[in-house]
Amino acid sequence: MTDQTRLDEILAQLDAGQDAAQARLLDFLRIPSISTDPAHRGDVRDAAQWLCKELESLGFEAKIHDTPGHPMVVARSAPGDARPLLFYGHYDVQPVDPLELWDRPPFEPEIQATDNGVVIRGRGASDDKGQLMTFVEAFRAWKAVHGSLPSDLVLLFEGEEESGSPSLRPFLHDHAGDLRASLAMICDTGMYADGRPAITTQLRGLVGEEAIIRAADRDLHSGSFGGLAANPVMILAQALGALKDADGRVTLPGFYDGVEDLGDALARDWQALGFDAAEFLGQVGLSEPIGEKGRTPLEMVWNRPTAEINGIAGGYAGEGFKTVLPAEARAKVSFRLTGTQDPQKIRDAFRAHIRGFLPRDCSVEFHEHGGGTASVMDTSDPAFTAAKQALTEEWGREAAYIGAGGSIPIAGDFKEILDMDSMLIGFGRDDDRIHSPNEKYDVQSFTKGARSWARILASLR
């Protein structure tokens, strides 16, 4: 039997088993595994046990590992002579509030026909239970045809991703020898905006900071003290306003150290995507791109670093009017990083920048809110070419290499701790409403996602 014949049989097996696969996913979605809510601690463990039982039924050696937080599920297939691969997903889900905005109970999932196709509706359908199960269903069909699982696979399914993954890095350090592979597969991403399959090859890093400036020991009357006493809101506004120049470039000394321009080949690939910035912004009631001059819109969101004010507060903002000089002002600021920018150097430069605007009798307090380096994958690895071809064959559209403006810390953790790149392939869509009421996952994404992983597995065996 040829490899192509077996692949065809695996794909046919997936098609024939779709009703059963969807039923399994619905069972999984009924478990309210909300990792941020202590009241659902038992439900998170139930989801881990459900997964472990499923994987054991397929022949994986599966185990639940307790952590100070929620469990990790680790499974492995028999050793062999194939390329070792690690598959990562998470089984915890976001809270469901505001509950009144859901059209049906979030943990009573169902298959629905919509104007845009058939969908699976329920919390976790797209992020990330449905995506995770595309892995599992591909393995199930592979075993049905081959009689055994693919060799040299490690599965790591996390229960804390939606609550900041506090146990993940310690777990990777403690179990590095058991988890290390040649490449990690991450399913917690999506397709390109126009519905074409995509491999995310770079992610921006992140620095989060909060600054609190204090002046007088109480709010002051602006008539008695205005023009004489320090105003923390004004000081903070001046400092934040000076973070960027007229061309949209960040002014922190050394900020662009390690930032690399987009390569010619990737620039051509991104140009071919036909990204329409006005249309993209139109979805949120805007129309005109702003940002760093001389850069294309996709460069700005995928390949250039940013400085953004995420929140600012101080003084009186209630009904009516109160003429005060506030005693305190605060802001939360985030930086998205690219290339080899150093998060700690960016943090230190930001703090020095704020202090530079501070009068001698005022004080500033800083709070750190996470950080991590950018991730850029080595697409010269033949696995990327093979996966891109497999996706193209399955979806009938040329798969794209894309970037992501956000951050997926696990990719950086795999690189730093386990010394391996990640291949980020997911089948979520922009309208899946992840983290929002009425979350859904297209049945086509679920079906063709599993078929895609079967093709990718076949290409790498």
Salt bridges, closest charged atoms under 4 A:
ASP15 OD2 - ARG451 NH1 2.87
ASP27 OD1 - ARG30 NH1 2.54
ASP43 OD2 - HIS40 ND1 2.71
GLU54 OE1 - ARG140 NH2 2.81
ASP66 OD1 - ARG45 NH2 2.11
ASP92 OD1 - HIS90 ND1 3.02
GLU110 OE1 - ARG104 NH1 3.27
ASP127 OD1 - HIS90 NE2 3.12
ASP127 OD2 - HIS435 NE2 2.99
GLU137 OE1 - ARG24 NH2 2.91
GLU137 OE1 - ARG140 NE 2.91
GLU161 OE1 - HIS90 NE2 3.26
GLU162 OE2 - HIS90 NE2 3.91
GLU162 OE1 - HIS435 NE2 3.43
ASP188 OD2 - HIS90 NE2 3.27
ASP194 OD2 - ARG196 NH2 2.50
ASP194 OD2 - ARG397 NH2 3.27
GLU209 OE2 - ARG347 NH1 2.58
GLU209 OE1 - ARG351 NE 2.77
GLU210 OE2 - ARG330 NH1 3.16
GLU210 OE1 - HIS369 NE2 3.14
ASP217 OD1 - ARG218 NH1 2.89
ASP247 OD1 - LYS293 NZ 3.68
ASP261 OD1 - ARG295 NH1 3.08
ASP261 OD1 - ARG304 NH1 3.63
GLU292 OE2 - ARG249 NH1 3.17
GLU292 OE2 - ARG295 NE 3.78
GLU292 OE2 - ARG304 NH2 2.77
GLU299 OE2 - ARG295 NH1 3.47
GLU308 OE2 - LYS244 NZ 3.70
GLU328 OE1 - ARG214 NE 3.01
GLU328 OE2 - ARG330 NH2 2.79
GLU365 OE1 - ARG214 NH1 2.79
GLU365 OE2 - HIS367 NE2 2.49
GLU368 OE2 - ARG347 NH2 3.65
ASP381 OD2 - ARG83 NH2 2.60
GLU393 OE1 - ARG455 NH1 3.52
GLU394 OE2 - LYS448 NZ 2.99
GLU394 OE2 - ARG451 NE 2.75
GLU394 OE1 - ARG455 NE 2.73
ASP413 OD1 - ARG169 NH1 2.70
GLU416 OE2 - ARG169 NH2 3.03
ASP421 OD1 - LYS415 NZ 3.40
ASP431 OD1 - LYS440 NZ 2.89
ASP432 OD1 - LYS440 NZ 2.82
GLU439 OE1 - ARG123 NH1 2.80
ASP442 OD2 - ARG429 NE 2.95
ASP442 OD1 - LYS440 NZ 2.45
